[in-house]
């Protein structure tokens, strides 16, 4: 039981730290980060490779950045 709780605790702390770090972002920075995250997820699903994930993140970040222009 302990072995299941520890990774969940670490994941929860990582999510909380990530959200706290994003609290001071401008709307454009926020859109860039969201676009990169969505692009990375799409690249991973569509290609299944680290290169596809990185390319998706790059394209998504650029698109997200331009949305709040």
C-alpha positions as CSV (number, residue, x, y, z in Angstrom):
1,X,0.0,0.0,0.0
2,X,2.8,2.4,0.8
3,X,4.5,1.8,-2.5
4,X,1.3,3.1,-4.3
5,X,0.9,6.2,-2.2
6,X,4.5,7.5,-2.5
7,X,4.5,8.0,-6.3
8,X,1.0,9.6,-6.1
9,X,2.3,12.0,-3.4
10,X,5.3,12.9,-5.5
11,X,3.1,13.5,-8.6
12,X,0.7,15.6,-6.6
13,X,3.6,17.8,-5.2
14,X,5.0,18.1,-8.7
15,X,1.6,19.3,-10.1
16,X,1.2,21.8,-7.2
17,X,4.7,23.2,-7.7
18,X,4.1,23.6,-11.5
19,X,0.9,25.4,-10.9
20,X,2.5,27.7,-8.4
21,X,5.3,28.6,-10.8
22,X,2.8,29.6,-13.4
23,X,0.9,32.1,-11.2
24,X,2.7,35.2,-12.4
25,X,2.5,34.5,-16.1
26,X,1.1,37.1,-18.6
27,X,-1.8,35.9,-20.8
28,X,0.6,35.5,-23.7
29,X,3.0,33.4,-21.7
30,X,0.1,31.3,-20.5
31,X,-1.1,30.7,-24.0
32,X,2.4,29.7,-25.1
33,X,2.7,27.2,-22.3
34,X,-0.7,25.7,-22.9
35,X,0.0,25.5,-26.6
36,X,3.3,23.7,-26.0
37,X,1.6,21.2,-23.6
38,X,-1.2,20.4,-26.0
39,X,1.2,20.2,-28.9
40,X,3.5,17.8,-27.0
41,X,0.6,15.6,-26.1
42,X,-0.6,15.6,-29.7
43,X,2.9,14.9,-31.0
44,X,3.3,12.0,-28.6
45,X,0.0,10.4,-29.5
46,X,0.4,10.9,-33.2
47,X,4.0,9.8,-33.6
48,X,4.9,7.9,-30.4
49,X,8.5,9.2,-30.6
50,X,10.4,11.7,-28.5
51,X,11.1,13.7,-31.7
52,X,7.4,13.9,-32.5
53,X,6.7,15.0,-28.9
54,X,9.3,17.8,-29.1
55,X,8.2,18.9,-32.6
56,X,4.6,19.0,-31.3
57,X,5.6,21.1,-28.3
58,X,7.5,23.5,-30.5
59,X,4.7,24.0,-33.0
60,X,2.1,24.2,-30.2
61,X,4.2,26.8,-28.4
62,X,4.4,29.0,-31.5
63,X,0.7,28.7,-32.2
64,X,-0.1,29.5,-28.6
65,X,2.2,32.5,-28.6
66,X,0.5,33.9,-31.7
67,X,-3.0,33.5,-30.3
68,X,-2.5,36.2,-27.7
69,X,-0.7,38.6,-30.1
